[in-house]
Amino acid sequence: MHKMMMFVAAATMLFAAACSKDDNKKDVTEATANTLVIDGKTYQLNSGFHGTDRGYADATTTETDGAGEPKFTIIADVESDTYNQTYDLAEENEGAMLFFNIHDYNHDYTRGPQDFLNGTLSITKSESVFSYKVTGKTRQDENISFYISVPASQWGNNER
């Protein structure tokens, strides 16, 4: 009887440990058009795209901080040879100019490609829409996804 109780207790502890590991797992929530998602919290974005051969995408959250500034700002430089490509953020992607930065107003919080352990970056430009989408996990153990989507009718043509 004693062995049976020990077996039940051990099985219960293993089951509880397995369940708590699953509870601690955080899945990346993929952003929808013009949103930023950090560890499951979604922020709406005002997004823009400017440029021709060399582009510049930007977005600010509609949610503001205590000083009335956007909670987060995203900037991204985009070269025309990266259009319609998907990149693995865990790899070096030599030859491709990939730069983006997510930051708060004071730059106390900042994340860029170098902060990602894994994930993807997809850049698409057609005659009708430009999109820039990042989804992955950072070295700071955050799940981040953002999706900048700008219809052609709202593109600026000034190069930066």
Rosetta constraint file for C-alpha pairs under 8 A:
AtomPair CA 1 CA 5 HARMONIC 6.37 0.50
AtomPair CA 2 CA 6 HARMONIC 6.31 0.50
AtomPair CA 3 CA 7 HARMONIC 6.13 0.50
AtomPair CA 4 CA 8 HARMONIC 6.26 0.50
AtomPair CA 5 CA 9 HARMONIC 6.07 0.50
AtomPair CA 6 CA 10 HARMONIC 6.04 0.50
AtomPair CA 7 CA 11 HARMONIC 6.09 0.50
AtomPair CA 8 CA 12 HARMONIC 6.07 0.50
AtomPair CA 9 CA 13 HARMONIC 6.23 0.50
AtomPair CA 10 CA 14 HARMONIC 6.24 0.50
AtomPair CA 11 CA 15 HARMONIC 6.14 0.50
AtomPair CA 12 CA 16 HARMONIC 6.11 0.50
AtomPair CA 13 CA 17 HARMONIC 6.10 0.50
AtomPair CA 14 CA 18 HARMONIC 6.16 0.50
AtomPair CA 15 CA 19 HARMONIC 6.21 0.50
AtomPair CA 16 CA 20 HARMONIC 6.20 0.50
AtomPair CA 17 CA 21 HARMONIC 6.32 0.50
AtomPair CA 18 CA 22 HARMONIC 6.55 0.50
AtomPair CA 19 CA 23 HARMONIC 6.29 0.50
AtomPair CA 20 CA 24 HARMONIC 6.27 0.50
AtomPair CA 21 CA 25 HARMONIC 6.48 0.50
AtomPair CA 26 CA 39 HARMONIC 7.53 0.50
AtomPair CA 26 CA 143 HARMONIC 7.41 0.50
AtomPair CA 27 CA 143 HARMONIC 7.09 0.50
AtomPair CA 28 CA 39 HARMONIC 7.11 0.50
AtomPair CA 28 CA 40 HARMONIC 7.37 0.50
AtomPair CA 28 CA 135 HARMONIC 7.32 0.50
AtomPair CA 28 CA 136 HARMONIC 6.70 0.50
AtomPair CA 28 CA 137 HARMONIC 7.32 0.50
AtomPair CA 28 CA 143 HARMONIC 5.05 0.50
AtomPair CA 28 CA 144 HARMONIC 6.66 0.50
AtomPair CA 28 CA 145 HARMONIC 7.25 0.50
AtomPair CA 29 CA 37 HARMONIC 6.77 0.50
AtomPair CA 29 CA 39 HARMONIC 7.55 0.50
AtomPair CA 29 CA 40 HARMONIC 5.98 0.50
AtomPair CA 29 CA 143 HARMONIC 7.48 0.50
AtomPair CA 29 CA 144 HARMONIC 7.68 0.50
AtomPair CA 29 CA 145 HARMONIC 6.90 0.50
AtomPair CA 30 CA 37 HARMONIC 7.19 0.50
AtomPair CA 30 CA 135 HARMONIC 6.48 0.50
AtomPair CA 30 CA 145 HARMONIC 5.55 0.50
AtomPair CA 30 CA 146 HARMONIC 7.51 0.50
AtomPair CA 31 CA 35 HARMONIC 5.56 0.50
AtomPair CA 31 CA 36 HARMONIC 5.96 0.50
AtomPair CA 31 CA 37 HARMONIC 5.86 0.50
AtomPair CA 31 CA 42 HARMONIC 7.82 0.50
AtomPair CA 31 CA 135 HARMONIC 7.80 0.50
AtomPair CA 31 CA 145 HARMONIC 5.33 0.50
AtomPair CA 31 CA 146 HARMONIC 5.25 0.50
AtomPair CA 31 CA 147 HARMONIC 5.77 0.50
AtomPair CA 32 CA 146 HARMONIC 7.65 0.50
AtomPair CA 32 CA 147 HARMONIC 6.18 0.50
AtomPair CA 33 CA 147 HARMONIC 5.26 0.50
AtomPair CA 33 CA 148 HARMONIC 6.20 0.50
AtomPair CA 33 CA 149 HARMONIC 5.66 0.50
AtomPair CA 34 CA 44 HARMONIC 6.17 0.50
AtomPair CA 34 CA 45 HARMONIC 4.89 0.50
AtomPair CA 34 CA 46 HARMONIC 6.81 0.50
AtomPair CA 34 CA 47 HARMONIC 6.54 0.50
AtomPair CA 34 CA 146 HARMONIC 7.37 0.50
AtomPair CA 34 CA 147 HARMONIC 5.31 0.50
AtomPair CA 34 CA 148 HARMONIC 4.94 0.50
AtomPair CA 34 CA 149 HARMONIC 5.80 0.50
AtomPair CA 35 CA 42 HARMONIC 6.59 0.50
AtomPair CA 35 CA 43 HARMONIC 5.53 0.50
AtomPair CA 35 CA 44 HARMONIC 4.61 0.50
AtomPair CA 35 CA 45 HARMONIC 5.16 0.50
AtomPair CA 35 CA 146 HARMONIC 5.71 0.50
AtomPair CA 35 CA 147 HARMONIC 5.73 0.50
AtomPair CA 35 CA 148 HARMONIC 7.18 0.50
AtomPair CA 36 CA 42 HARMONIC 5.72 0.50
AtomPair CA 36 CA 43 HARMONIC 5.11 0.50
AtomPair CA 36 CA 44 HARMONIC 6.53 0.50
AtomPair CA 36 CA 45 HARMONIC 6.90 0.50
AtomPair CA 36 CA 61 HARMONIC 7.89 0.50
AtomPair CA 36 CA 144 HARMONIC 7.52 0.50
AtomPair CA 36 CA 145 HARMONIC 5.84 0.50
AtomPair CA 36 CA 146 HARMONIC 4.18 0.50
AtomPair CA 36 CA 147 HARMONIC 6.60 0.50
AtomPair CA 37 CA 41 HARMONIC 5.35 0.50
AtomPair CA 37 CA 42 HARMONIC 4.41 0.50
AtomPair CA 37 CA 43 HARMONIC 6.27 0.50
AtomPair CA 37 CA 143 HARMONIC 7.82 0.50
AtomPair CA 37 CA 144 HARMONIC 5.64 0.50
AtomPair CA 37 CA 145 HARMONIC 5.13 0.50
AtomPair CA 37 CA 146 HARMONIC 6.11 0.50
AtomPair CA 38 CA 42 HARMONIC 6.70 0.50
AtomPair CA 38 CA 142 HARMONIC 6.81 0.50
AtomPair CA 38 CA 143 HARMONIC 5.80 0.50
AtomPair CA 38 CA 144 HARMONIC 4.66 0.50
AtomPair CA 38 CA 145 HARMONIC 6.70 0.50
AtomPair CA 39 CA 142 HARMONIC 5.83 0.50
AtomPair CA 39 CA 143 HARMONIC 4.93 0.50
AtomPair CA 39 CA 144 HARMONIC 6.37 0.50
AtomPair CA 40 CA 143 HARMONIC 7.64 0.50
AtomPair CA 43 CA 61 HARMONIC 6.04 0.50
AtomPair CA 43 CA 62 HARMONIC 7.22 0.50
AtomPair CA 43 CA 63 HARMONIC 6.87 0.50
AtomPair CA 44 CA 61 HARMONIC 5.56 0.50
AtomPair CA 44 CA 62 HARMONIC 5.71 0.50
AtomPair CA 44 CA 63 HARMONIC 7.34 0.50
AtomPair CA 45 CA 59 HARMONIC 5.86 0.50
AtomPair CA 45 CA 60 HARMONIC 5.39 0.50
AtomPair CA 45 CA 61 HARMONIC 4.48 0.50
AtomPair CA 45 CA 62 HARMONIC 5.81 0.50
AtomPair CA 45 CA 148 HARMONIC 7.74 0.50
AtomPair CA 46 CA 59 HARMONIC 5.32 0.50
AtomPair CA 46 CA 60 HARMONIC 5.37 0.50
AtomPair CA 46 CA 61 HARMONIC 6.28 0.50
AtomPair CA 46 CA 62 HARMONIC 6.61 0.50
AtomPair CA 47 CA 57 HARMONIC 7.48 0.50
AtomPair CA 47 CA 58 HARMONIC 5.76 0.50
AtomPair CA 47 CA 59 HARMONIC 4.18 0.50
AtomPair CA 47 CA 60 HARMONIC 6.73 0.50
AtomPair CA 47 CA 148 HARMONIC 5.94 0.50
AtomPair CA 47 CA 149 HARMONIC 6.82 0.50
AtomPair CA 47 CA 150 HARMONIC 6.54 0.50
AtomPair CA 48 CA 57 HARMONIC 5.65 0.50
AtomPair CA 48 CA 58 HARMONIC 5.27 0.50
AtomPair CA 48 CA 59 HARMONIC 6.18 0.50
AtomPair CA 48 CA 148 HARMONIC 7.74 0.50
AtomPair CA 48 CA 149 HARMONIC 7.90 0.50
AtomPair CA 48 CA 150 HARMONIC 6.12 0.50
AtomPair CA 48 CA 154 HARMONIC 7.40 0.50
AtomPair CA 48 CA 155 HARMONIC 6.81 0.50
AtomPair CA 48 CA 156 HARMONIC 7.81 0.50
AtomPair CA 49 CA 55 HARMONIC 6.96 0.50
AtomPair CA 49 CA 56 HARMONIC 5.74 0.50
AtomPair CA 49 CA 57 HARMONIC 4.42 0.50
AtomPair CA 49 CA 58 HARMONIC 6.51 0.50
AtomPair CA 49 CA 130 HARMONIC 7.33 0.50
AtomPair CA 49 CA 150 HARMONIC 6.51 0.50
AtomPair CA 49 CA 154 HARMONIC 7.70 0.50
AtomPair CA 49 CA 155 HARMONIC 5.27 0.50
AtomPair CA 49 CA 156 HARMONIC 6.22 0.50
AtomPair CA 50 CA 55 HARMONIC 5.54 0.50
AtomPair CA 50 CA 56 HARMONIC 5.20 0.50
AtomPair CA 50 CA 57 HARMONIC 6.42 0.50
AtomPair CA 50 CA 155 HARMONIC 5.66 0.50
AtomPair CA 50 CA 156 HARMONIC 4.37 0.50
AtomPair CA 50 CA 157 HARMONIC 5.34 0.50
AtomPair CA 50 CA 158 HARMONIC 5.90 0.50
AtomPair CA 50 CA 159 HARMONIC 6.34 0.50
AtomPair CA 50 CA 160 HARMONIC 7.66 0.50
AtomPair CA 51 CA 55 HARMONIC 4.22 0.50
AtomPair CA 51 CA 56 HARMONIC 6.20 0.50
AtomPair CA 51 CA 155 HARMONIC 7.88 0.50
AtomPair CA 51 CA 156 HARMONIC 6.48 0.50
AtomPair CA 51 CA 157 HARMONIC 4.83 0.50
AtomPair CA 51 CA 158 HARMONIC 5.38 0.50
AtomPair CA 51 CA 159 HARMONIC 4.41 0.50
AtomPair CA 51 CA 160 HARMONIC 7.01 0.50
AtomPair CA 52 CA 80 HARMONIC 7.69 0.50
AtomPair CA 52 CA 157 HARMONIC 6.47 0.50
AtomPair CA 52 CA 158 HARMONIC 7.95 0.50
AtomPair CA 52 CA 159 HARMONIC 6.81 0.50
AtomPair CA 53 CA 79 HARMONIC 6.45 0.50
AtomPair CA 53 CA 80 HARMONIC 5.08 0.50
AtomPair CA 54 CA 77 HARMONIC 7.57 0.50
AtomPair CA 54 CA 78 HARMONIC 5.82 0.50
AtomPair CA 54 CA 79 HARMONIC 4.66 0.50
AtomPair CA 54 CA 80 HARMONIC 5.77 0.50
AtomPair CA 54 CA 159 HARMONIC 6.87 0.50
AtomPair CA 54 CA 160 HARMONIC 7.95 0.50
AtomPair CA 55 CA 77 HARMONIC 6.03 0.50
AtomPair CA 55 CA 78 HARMONIC 4.68 0.50
AtomPair CA 55 CA 79 HARMONIC 6.06 0.50
AtomPair CA 55 CA 80 HARMONIC 7.27 0.50
AtomPair CA 55 CA 159 HARMONIC 6.73 0.50
AtomPair CA 55 CA 160 HARMONIC 7.44 0.50
AtomPair CA 56 CA 75 HARMONIC 7.37 0.50
AtomPair CA 56 CA 76 HARMONIC 5.77 0.50
AtomPair CA 56 CA 77 HARMONIC 4.74 0.50
AtomPair CA 56 CA 78 HARMONIC 5.70 0.50
AtomPair CA 56 CA 159 HARMONIC 7.61 0.50
AtomPair CA 56 CA 160 HARMONIC 6.80 0.50
AtomPair CA 57 CA 75 HARMONIC 5.83 0.50
AtomPair CA 57 CA 76 HARMONIC 5.05 0.50
AtomPair CA 57 CA 77 HARMONIC 6.48 0.50
AtomPair CA 57 CA 78 HARMONIC 7.29 0.50
AtomPair CA 57 CA 132 HARMONIC 7.89 0.50
AtomPair CA 57 CA 148 HARMONIC 7.69 0.50
AtomPair CA 58 CA 73 HARMONIC 7.42 0.50
AtomPair CA 58 CA 74 HARMONIC 5.41 0.50
AtomPair CA 58 CA 75 HARMONIC 4.43 0.50
AtomPair CA 58 CA 76 HARMONIC 6.24 0.50
AtomPair CA 58 CA 148 HARMONIC 7.74 0.50
AtomPair CA 59 CA 73 HARMONIC 5.75 0.50
AtomPair CA 59 CA 74 HARMONIC 5.05 0.50
AtomPair CA 59 CA 75 HARMONIC 6.63 0.50
AtomPair CA 59 CA 148 HARMONIC 7.02 0.50
AtomPair CA 60 CA 70 HARMONIC 5.92 0.50
AtomPair CA 60 CA 71 HARMONIC 7.67 0.50
AtomPair CA 60 CA 72 HARMONIC 5.91 0.50
AtomPair CA 60 CA 73 HARMONIC 4.45 0.50
AtomPair CA 60 CA 74 HARMONIC 6.31 0.50
AtomPair CA 61 CA 70 HARMONIC 5.35 0.50
AtomPair CA 61 CA 71 HARMONIC 5.92 0.50
AtomPair CA 61 CA 72 HARMONIC 5.57 0.50
AtomPair CA 61 CA 73 HARMONIC 6.54 0.50
AtomPair CA 62 CA 70 HARMONIC 6.40 0.50
AtomPair CA 62 CA 71 HARMONIC 7.73 0.50
AtomPair CA 63 CA 70 HARMONIC 5.96 0.50
AtomPair CA 63 CA 71 HARMONIC 5.74 0.50
AtomPair CA 64 CA 68 HARMONIC 5.20 0.50
AtomPair CA 64 CA 69 HARMONIC 5.08 0.50
AtomPair CA 64 CA 70 HARMONIC 4.22 0.50
AtomPair CA 64 CA 71 HARMONIC 4.63 0.50
AtomPair CA 65 CA 69 HARMONIC 5.48 0.50
AtomPair CA 65 CA 70 HARMONIC 6.12 0.50
AtomPair CA 65 CA 71 HARMONIC 5.02 0.50
AtomPair CA 69 CA 105 HARMONIC 6.59 0.50
AtomPair CA 70 CA 104 HARMONIC 7.42 0.50
AtomPair CA 70 CA 105 HARMONIC 7.01 0.50
AtomPair CA 71 CA 104 HARMONIC 5.81 0.50
AtomPair CA 71 CA 105 HARMONIC 7.07 0.50
AtomPair CA 72 CA 102 HARMONIC 6.59 0.50
AtomPair CA 72 CA 103 HARMONIC 5.42 0.50
AtomPair CA 72 CA 104 HARMONIC 4.54 0.50
AtomPair CA 72 CA 105 HARMONIC 6.88 0.50
AtomPair CA 73 CA 101 HARMONIC 7.98 0.50
AtomPair CA 73 CA 102 HARMONIC 5.69 0.50
AtomPair CA 73 CA 103 HARMONIC 5.42 0.50
AtomPair CA 73 CA 104 HARMONIC 6.17 0.50
AtomPair CA 73 CA 105 HARMONIC 7.47 0.50
AtomPair CA 74 CA 100 HARMONIC 7.03 0.50
AtomPair CA 74 CA 101 HARMONIC 5.54 0.50
AtomPair CA 74 CA 102 HARMONIC 4.49 0.50
AtomPair CA 74 CA 103 HARMONIC 6.56 0.50
AtomPair CA 75 CA 100 HARMONIC 5.51 0.50
AtomPair CA 75 CA 101 HARMONIC 5.43 0.50
AtomPair CA 75 CA 102 HARMONIC 6.81 0.50
AtomPair CA 76 CA 99 HARMONIC 5.58 0.50
AtomPair CA 76 CA 100 HARMONIC 4.10 0.50
AtomPair CA 76 CA 101 HARMONIC 6.54 0.50
AtomPair CA 77 CA 97 HARMONIC 7.94 0.50
AtomPair CA 77 CA 98 HARMONIC 7.12 0.50
AtomPair CA 77 CA 99 HARMONIC 5.62 0.50
AtomPair CA 77 CA 100 HARMONIC 6.57 0.50
AtomPair CA 78 CA 82 HARMONIC 6.90 0.50
AtomPair CA 78 CA 83 HARMONIC 7.88 0.50
AtomPair CA 78 CA 97 HARMONIC 7.25 0.50
AtomPair CA 78 CA 98 HARMONIC 7.05 0.50
AtomPair CA 78 CA 99 HARMONIC 7.50 0.50
AtomPair CA 79 CA 83 HARMONIC 7.28 0.50
AtomPair CA 79 CA 97 HARMONIC 6.58 0.50
AtomPair CA 81 CA 96 HARMONIC 7.83 0.50
AtomPair CA 82 CA 96 HARMONIC 6.77 0.50
AtomPair CA 82 CA 97 HARMONIC 7.55 0.50
AtomPair CA 82 CA 123 HARMONIC 6.66 0.50
AtomPair CA 83 CA 123 HARMONIC 5.33 0.50
AtomPair CA 83 CA 124 HARMONIC 5.19 0.50
AtomPair CA 83 CA 125 HARMONIC 5.73 0.50
AtomPair CA 84 CA 122 HARMONIC 7.31 0.50
AtomPair CA 84 CA 123 HARMONIC 5.44 0.50
AtomPair CA 84 CA 124 HARMONIC 4.26 0.50
AtomPair CA 84 CA 125 HARMONIC 6.17 0.50
AtomPair CA 85 CA 122 HARMONIC 5.84 0.50
AtomPair CA 85 CA 123 HARMONIC 5.62 0.50
AtomPair CA 85 CA 124 HARMONIC 6.78 0.50
AtomPair CA 86 CA 120 HARMONIC 6.72 0.50
AtomPair CA 86 CA 121 HARMONIC 5.57 0.50
AtomPair CA 86 CA 122 HARMONIC 4.20 0.50
AtomPair CA 86 CA 123 HARMONIC 6.43 0.50
AtomPair CA 87 CA 93 HARMONIC 7.09 0.50
AtomPair CA 87 CA 120 HARMONIC 5.49 0.50
AtomPair CA 87 CA 121 HARMONIC 5.08 0.50
AtomPair CA 87 CA 122 HARMONIC 6.31 0.50
AtomPair CA 88 CA 93 HARMONIC 7.54 0.50
AtomPair CA 88 CA 118 HARMONIC 7.21 0.50
AtomPair CA 88 CA 119 HARMONIC 5.98 0.50
AtomPair CA 88 CA 120 HARMONIC 4.69 0.50
AtomPair CA 88 CA 121 HARMONIC 6.57 0.50
AtomPair CA 89 CA 93 HARMONIC 7.98 0.50
AtomPair CA 89 CA 113 HARMONIC 6.59 0.50
AtomPair CA 89 CA 116 HARMONIC 6.38 0.50
AtomPair CA 89 CA 117 HARMONIC 7.17 0.50
AtomPair CA 89 CA 118 HARMONIC 5.44 0.50
AtomPair CA 89 CA 119 HARMONIC 5.14 0.50
AtomPair CA 89 CA 120 HARMONIC 5.31 0.50
AtomPair CA 89 CA 121 HARMONIC 6.72 0.50
AtomPair CA 89 CA 136 HARMONIC 7.94 0.50
AtomPair CA 90 CA 116 HARMONIC 6.90 0.50
AtomPair CA 90 CA 117 HARMONIC 5.65 0.50
AtomPair CA 90 CA 118 HARMONIC 4.65 0.50
AtomPair CA 90 CA 119 HARMONIC 6.61 0.50
AtomPair CA 98 CA 113 HARMONIC 7.68 0.50
AtomPair CA 99 CA 112 HARMONIC 7.19 0.50
AtomPair CA 99 CA 113 HARMONIC 6.74 0.50
AtomPair CA 100 CA 112 HARMONIC 5.53 0.50
AtomPair CA 100 CA 113 HARMONIC 6.60 0.50
AtomPair CA 101 CA 110 HARMONIC 6.69 0.50
AtomPair CA 101 CA 111 HARMONIC 5.59 0.50
AtomPair CA 101 CA 112 HARMONIC 4.57 0.50
AtomPair CA 101 CA 113 HARMONIC 7.62 0.50
AtomPair CA 102 CA 109 HARMONIC 7.83 0.50
AtomPair CA 102 CA 110 HARMONIC 5.44 0.50
AtomPair CA 102 CA 111 HARMONIC 5.12 0.50
AtomPair CA 102 CA 112 HARMONIC 6.44 0.50
AtomPair CA 103 CA 107 HARMONIC 5.45 0.50
AtomPair CA 103 CA 108 HARMONIC 7.47 0.50
AtomPair CA 103 CA 109 HARMONIC 5.28 0.50
AtomPair CA 103 CA 110 HARMONIC 4.24 0.50
AtomPair CA 103 CA 111 HARMONIC 6.52 0.50
AtomPair CA 104 CA 108 HARMONIC 6.49 0.50
AtomPair CA 104 CA 109 HARMONIC 5.52 0.50
AtomPair CA 104 CA 110 HARMONIC 6.85 0.50
AtomPair CA 111 CA 115 HARMONIC 5.94 0.50
AtomPair CA 112 CA 116 HARMONIC 7.32 0.50
AtomPair CA 115 CA 138 HARMONIC 5.32 0.50
AtomPair CA 115 CA 139 HARMONIC 5.57 0.50
AtomPair CA 115 CA 140 HARMONIC 7.52 0.50
AtomPair CA 116 CA 136 HARMONIC 6.65 0.50
AtomPair CA 116 CA 137 HARMONIC 5.71 0.50
AtomPair CA 116 CA 138 HARMONIC 4.03 0.50
AtomPair CA 116 CA 139 HARMONIC 5.80 0.50
AtomPair CA 117 CA 136 HARMONIC 7.53 0.50
AtomPair CA 117 CA 137 HARMONIC 5.81 0.50
AtomPair CA 117 CA 138 HARMONIC 5.22 0.50
AtomPair CA 117 CA 139 HARMONIC 5.57 0.50
AtomPair CA 118 CA 136 HARMONIC 5.47 0.50
AtomPair CA 118 CA 137 HARMONIC 5.62 0.50
AtomPair CA 118 CA 138 HARMONIC 7.14 0.50
AtomPair CA 119 CA 134 HARMONIC 7.27 0.50
AtomPair CA 119 CA 135 HARMONIC 5.37 0.50
AtomPair CA 119 CA 136 HARMONIC 3.75 0.50
AtomPair CA 119 CA 137 HARMONIC 6.37 0.50
AtomPair CA 120 CA 133 HARMONIC 7.95 0.50
AtomPair CA 120 CA 134 HARMONIC 5.70 0.50
AtomPair CA 120 CA 135 HARMONIC 5.56 0.50
AtomPair CA 120 CA 136 HARMONIC 6.39 0.50
AtomPair CA 121 CA 132 HARMONIC 7.28 0.50
AtomPair CA 121 CA 133 HARMONIC 5.62 0.50
AtomPair CA 121 CA 134 HARMONIC 4.50 0.50
AtomPair CA 121 CA 135 HARMONIC 6.79 0.50
AtomPair CA 122 CA 131 HARMONIC 7.81 0.50
AtomPair CA 122 CA 132 HARMONIC 5.83 0.50
AtomPair CA 122 CA 133 HARMONIC 5.16 0.50
AtomPair CA 122 CA 134 HARMONIC 6.57 0.50
AtomPair CA 123 CA 130 HARMONIC 7.70 0.50
AtomPair CA 123 CA 131 HARMONIC 5.80 0.50
AtomPair CA 123 CA 132 HARMONIC 4.64 0.50
AtomPair CA 123 CA 133 HARMONIC 6.52 0.50
AtomPair CA 124 CA 129 HARMONIC 7.78 0.50
AtomPair CA 124 CA 130 HARMONIC 5.63 0.50
AtomPair CA 124 CA 131 HARMONIC 5.10 0.50
AtomPair CA 124 CA 132 HARMONIC 6.52 0.50
AtomPair CA 125 CA 129 HARMONIC 5.90 0.50
AtomPair CA 125 CA 130 HARMONIC 4.36 0.50
AtomPair CA 125 CA 131 HARMONIC 6.43 0.50
AtomPair CA 126 CA 130 HARMONIC 6.43 0.50
AtomPair CA 127 CA 152 HARMONIC 6.72 0.50
AtomPair CA 128 CA 151 HARMONIC 5.79 0.50
AtomPair CA 128 CA 152 HARMONIC 4.92 0.50
AtomPair CA 128 CA 153 HARMONIC 7.76 0.50
AtomPair CA 129 CA 149 HARMONIC 6.95 0.50
AtomPair CA 129 CA 150 HARMONIC 5.65 0.50
AtomPair CA 129 CA 151 HARMONIC 4.28 0.50
AtomPair CA 129 CA 152 HARMONIC 5.12 0.50
AtomPair CA 130 CA 148 HARMONIC 7.98 0.50
AtomPair CA 130 CA 149 HARMONIC 5.77 0.50
AtomPair CA 130 CA 150 HARMONIC 5.27 0.50
AtomPair CA 130 CA 151 HARMONIC 6.36 0.50
AtomPair CA 130 CA 152 HARMONIC 7.02 0.50
AtomPair CA 131 CA 147 HARMONIC 6.99 0.50
AtomPair CA 131 CA 148 HARMONIC 5.42 0.50
AtomPair CA 131 CA 149 HARMONIC 4.37 0.50
AtomPair CA 131 CA 150 HARMONIC 6.40 0.50
AtomPair CA 132 CA 147 HARMONIC 5.76 0.50
AtomPair CA 132 CA 148 HARMONIC 5.10 0.50
AtomPair CA 132 CA 149 HARMONIC 6.62 0.50
AtomPair CA 133 CA 145 HARMONIC 7.35 0.50
AtomPair CA 133 CA 146 HARMONIC 5.69 0.50
AtomPair CA 133 CA 147 HARMONIC 4.32 0.50
AtomPair CA 133 CA 148 HARMONIC 6.29 0.50
AtomPair CA 134 CA 144 HARMONIC 7.64 0.50
AtomPair CA 134 CA 145 HARMONIC 5.28 0.50
AtomPair CA 134 CA 146 HARMONIC 5.38 0.50
AtomPair CA 134 CA 147 HARMONIC 6.54 0.50
AtomPair CA 135 CA 143 HARMONIC 7.75 0.50
AtomPair CA 135 CA 144 HARMONIC 5.82 0.50
AtomPair CA 135 CA 145 HARMONIC 4.11 0.50
AtomPair CA 135 CA 146 HARMONIC 6.63 0.50
AtomPair CA 136 CA 143 HARMONIC 5.87 0.50
AtomPair CA 136 CA 144 HARMONIC 5.60 0.50
AtomPair CA 136 CA 145 HARMONIC 6.38 0.50
AtomPair CA 137 CA 141 HARMONIC 6.38 0.50
AtomPair CA 137 CA 142 HARMONIC 5.58 0.50
AtomPair CA 137 CA 143 HARMONIC 4.53 0.50
AtomPair CA 137 CA 144 HARMONIC 6.15 0.50
AtomPair CA 138 CA 142 HARMONIC 5.23 0.50
AtomPair CA 138 CA 143 HARMONIC 6.48 0.50
AtomPair CA 138 CA 144 HARMONIC 7.38 0.50
AtomPair CA 150 CA 154 HARMONIC 6.48 0.50
AtomPair CA 150 CA 155 HARMONIC 6.98 0.50
AtomPair CA 151 CA 155 HARMONIC 6.94 0.50
